[in-house]
Amino acid sequence: MVQPEGPNPQQNEDVAIDERCETGRPPLYRVFLLNDDYTTMDFVVLMLETIFHKSAVEATHIMLFVHKQGRGLAGVFDREIAEAKIAEVHEQARINGFPLRCIMEKE
């Protein structure tokens, strides 16, 4: 009878393997809305409420910060989520004829 190739479980009974995989949390990314001279304040608030799930008060506060400071933090997310939210904002802005842009920065 031919024995299959590979490790023989009977030969490895006394071998202790101590492998520890330490997985850290994935890096987070800050998503910022950028100010422009054409996107309406109402549209920015709508994006903050619908895409970033902000309350009306918080969305208005962020929108005013964007208007005065040039950019404002919309949220902090995993990379894939941040990219998806940015893509959705850009798509909605394009559909509605606004140049609203978002960027993300590693936290």
DACORKA-V855933 format. One record per backbone hydrogen bond with DSSP energy under -0.5 kcal/mol. NH is the residue of the N-H (numbers start at 1). CO is the residue of the C=O. If there is no record, write none. Layout:
BEGIN
<<NH CO> <NH CO>>
END
This chain:
BEGIN
<<9 7> <11 8> <12 8> <13 10> <15 12> <16 14> <17 15> <18 16> <19 17> <20 18> <21 19> <22 20> <23 21> <24 22> <29 77> <30 105> <31 75> <32 30> <32 103> <33 72> <34 101> <35 70> <44 40> <45 41> <46 42> <47 43> <48 44> <49 45> <50 46> <51 47> <52 47> <54 48> <59 55> <60 56> <61 57> <62 58> <63 59> <64 60> <65 61> <66 62> <67 63> <68 64> <69 65> <70 66> <72 33> <74 31> <75 31> <77 29> <79 27> <82 78> <83 79> <84 80> <85 81> <86 82> <87 83> <88 84> <89 85> <90 86> <91 87> <92 88> <93 89> <94 90> <95 91> <96 92> <97 94> <98 93> <101 34> <103 32> <105 30> <107 28>>
END
